[in-house]
């Protein structure tokens, strides 16, 4: 095999590997496949829909009556689907209590256009040192 064919084959293998295996030639990159990426727009319609889904699924599984209020923190991670790590504020509709904070993990499968609630924990207690926190 000539050196041109070898070079072409090497480039082709590296290119296909980078596409199908999520390999990057940039060594020392600060973003990894397992890294959580903060979401800046907490009021975006997709994020609100995922937050409402998490609360609704929790209500179905736990026989509770939480009412979604808002998402106060969100991170995403790309894998098989898009994994959402959400900090959600919700009220207990049966008790009419003050809003409480919960943490939910939801996986959204973009190919099947479906979501799956992985976990829902809370209420959690957030220690806040600045004005306006929950």
Order of alpha helices (4+ residues) and beta strands (2+ residues): alpha-beta-alpha-beta-beta-beta-beta
